């Protein structure tokens, strides 16, 4: 249709929201649903008037389809659209052979990347947005990332891009090891007194930026204790549980800025350029690979052994 592109799907990355959909625990999903919003597609055809991509191009896609007419969209913040719909959540996604996507959400990938790497540009964009657009990280900051899943790993690499030293807190040794390979300067076990570890790492100054990428009430509360005075806390993770702070007065005493971070805004071209230059490592986030027809086995593995998974890729045969 008008303004659309037909894509042959090459690879799909599975996200925590896909696992929630598999478990029947995603409140935004109406079943049946085709999941998958992180993916690489090859352009098969484009509508008249679409010129920035062409048949044969490998592309990544921003899966958040905004309405364009709500006040938030009209103000330019399309990532926070008041009635947005996401591929693989509100409508069928990319875990299929073909998908049609709005062409203005389609971005040409750099040559030389594998389909798996192209599929991972989208989750890294979420971390990039939190670090750059929301927290405004620069070389003077001391950044702590809570959670070393795929989005947290994207945040780590983005913070290093902008010159900031980064510590990461996670409860899994495998996640910390992967974070170290991707540039984290300090690796902290979440069950080993992270407050004291950050105090030692910063020589008592504490963190000027905390990126919460775990989505746990415990890590949200921990972010306040890790924060320096006048720190910025950007929360990417989602939780349906109540958040309780033992010392809420610290918000005022430290004059903290606490902000949400949703999807990504205008970062795909910048991130793709960093990827093209080799400044972002995408493949290191992959822990498992399955062909599409073995997706049930992939989800069963993730459901039963979540501690073993960082990023699962479904490859098309």
N, C-alpha and C positions, 0 to 999 in steps of 0.2 A: 504494500500500500504506500500512499504518499508519505515521504519522509522516513521510510523504513529501509532496513537492510536484512537480507536473508543470509543466515550464517550456518555453515556446516560446523558443528561442534567438534573440536579436537581434543580438549581435555577440560575437566571440571575439578575444582578444589572443593572439598567438603568443609563446611563451617559448623560451628557449634549450634547455630540455628537449624541446620539441616538435621543434626542429631536430635534436637528437641522435637522436630517434626516427625522423625522416625519413631520417637518414644510416645508420640501423641501429646506432647507437653508444650507445643508452640501455640499460644493463644491467638496468634494472628492468622493461623492456617485453617482453611476449610478443605476437608478431604473429599475426593482424592486430589493430590497435588504432585506435580513434577518438581523436585527440589533442584537446587543448584543456582548460585548467583555469582560464583567466582569461576570464570572460564575463559578459554581461548577459542575463538571461532575463526574460520576461514570464510571470507566473503564469497558468496555464491552469486548474489545479484543485489542491485540497489535500485531504489525508485528513481524516477526522473528527477533531476535537480540535485542529487547527492553526488558530490565530487571529491570529498576529502578522503574517501576510501573507494576501492574498486575491486572487482572480482579477482580472487587470488591473494589479496592481502590477508595477513594474519592480524587479528585484532583482539583487544581487550574491551570490556564493556562496563560502564558504570550502571549497575543494575537497579538503581533507585529512579523510578519514573515519577517525576514531579508534575503537579497539575498546571503550573504556570500562571494561575489566576488568583491564588490566595494571597493575602497581604505579605506573607513571608517570601513567597516566590517573587512577587513584584518588587520586594526590597532586595532581591538578589541572593537570598539565602535558600537556594533550592534544595540543599541537603536537609533542611528542616521543614520541608513542605508539609502543610497541615493535613493534606490528604494523599500523601505519597503512596505509591504501590511499588513493591520490590519483587523482581523476578525471583521465582523459587519460593516466595513466601505468600504474597497476595495473588499471584498469577503463576502459571506454569513457568518453570525455569529451564536450565540448560543441561540437566542430566538426561539428554535425549540426542538423537542424531542431528536434529535441525532446530533452529530457533529463529524467530523474527524479532528484531529489536529496533527501537527508534534510532535512526542514524546519528542523531546528535548526542547519543550516549555511547557511540562506538569510536574507539581510538586505535589508530594504526600502531602496531607493535614494532619495535626495532628489529631489523633483520639479524639473524644469528641466534635468536632465542629459541628454546624448545617450546612446544605447546604447554608443557607443565609450568615453565617459568612465566609465560604470558598469563596463564590462569591465576597466578599468584600476585599479579600487579594490584588487583582490587583490594584484597585484605591489607596489603602494605599501605595502600592509599588511606585506609582508615587510621592507621597509626601515624602516618605522615600528617594528616589533617590535625590530629590531636596535638602533635608536637609543634608543628609550625604555625598553623592558623589559630589554634586555641591557646596553647601555653606560650607561644612566641619564644621558643627556646633559642638561645644564642650561646656563644663560646664562654660567656661569664657564668653560665648556670652550672649547677650540680644536679643531675637528673637521676631520679630513682624510678624504675619501671616495676610495677607490681604485676607479676604474671608474665611468663615467658612462652605463651602460646604464639600462634602465628601473628596476631595483631601486635602483641607485645614485642615480638622480634622485629616487626616493622618499625615500631616506635624506637627501639634501641638503635637500629641502623640510621633512622632519620636524625635522632639526636646527635649521633656521632658525625653525620654529614654536616651539621651546623656547628661542630666544634666543641660540643659539651661532653665532659666525662659522664659515664653512665654506670650506675649500679643496678642490678636486677635482683628481685626477690621472688623466689618460687620454692615450692615444697618438693619438687622432683629434681633429682640429680641429673637426669637425662636432659631436662629442660635447661638447667643451668649450664650444662656442658655445651649445649647448642648455642645458648646466648653468648658464652665466652668466645666461641668460634666466629660469632657475628659481630664482635666488637665491644661487648660489655667489659668494663674495666674492673668491676667488683661483683662477685657472685655470692649471694647471701641466701642461706636456707631459711625459709619462712618460719621454721619451728626452732630456730637457734638464736633468739633474741635479736631480731633485725634492727631494733632501735639502737642498741649499742653498737651493732656492726656499722650502721650508717654514721653514727656519731664518730666512730674511729676512722672510717673512710674519709669523712669530711673534716677531720681534725676539730670536731666540735661544732662546726657551722650548720650542720644538717642540710637537707635538700632544698634547693630553691624551686625545683619543679618535681612534682610527682605525677606520673602517668599511671592511672589505675586501669589495668587491662585484665583483671581477674573476675570482676563482677561478683564479689563476695562482701557481705556486710563487714566481715572481719578485716579485709584489706582496705575497705573504705575508711573504717575507723583508724586503722594503722597509718593511713596517709597523713592524718593530722599529727600523729606523734612523730612522724619522720620529717615533718615540714619545718623549715627554718622560718623565722619571722618574715612576713610579707611574701611567703611562698605562693606559687600557683599550683592548684591541684586540678588536673583534667581527668574526668571519669569517662572512660570508654565502655567499661563493662556494665552489663545490665544485671540487676537482681530484683526479684519480686518480693524479697524479704525486707522487713523494716531495718533501717540503719540507725544504730544507737551509738552515741558518742559518750564515753565515760567522763570526759572533761570537755563539754561543749564550750566552756568559757575560753578554750584555747583559740577558737575561731576569732574572737575579739582580741584576746591578748596578743596573738601573733599577727593579727590583721591579714588573715588568709583570703585568697581568692579561690573559690570552689566553683568549677564550671563543668557542665556536661559537654560531651563531644559526640556528635551524631554523623555517621556516614563520612563523606568527604566533600569538600567544596573546592572546585577549580584546581585540583592538584594533579589530575592525570597527566597533562602535558609535561609538567615539571618532573614528576616522578618517572615518567617514561624516559625523559632525557637523562636523569641520573642512572637509570637502568642501562641505557644505551652506552653510557660512559663506563660501565662496570663498577659503579659506586654502591650498588645494592645487590646483595646476594639473595637470590630467590630460591634456588634449588636446595639450599641447605635446610630449608624449613620442612622439606618433604620427609615424612617418616614411613609412609606406606603408599603402594601403587596397586591398583586393581583395574582390570578391564571393566567396561560399563556393565556387561552381563553378569559380573560378579559383585555388583553393588550390594545385594543383600548380605553377602559375606563380609563386605567392608563395614557396613553398619553394625552387624552383629559383633565383629571384633571391637569396634569403637565403644559399643554399648557395654560390653562385658569387661573390657580392659582399657578404660579411658586413660589411665596413666601411661600407656605405651604409645599414645598417638599425639603427634604434633599436627601434621597436615596429611590428609589422605587425598590422593589424586585418582580420579577415574579417567582412564584413557580410552579413547575410541579405537576400535580395531581398524 
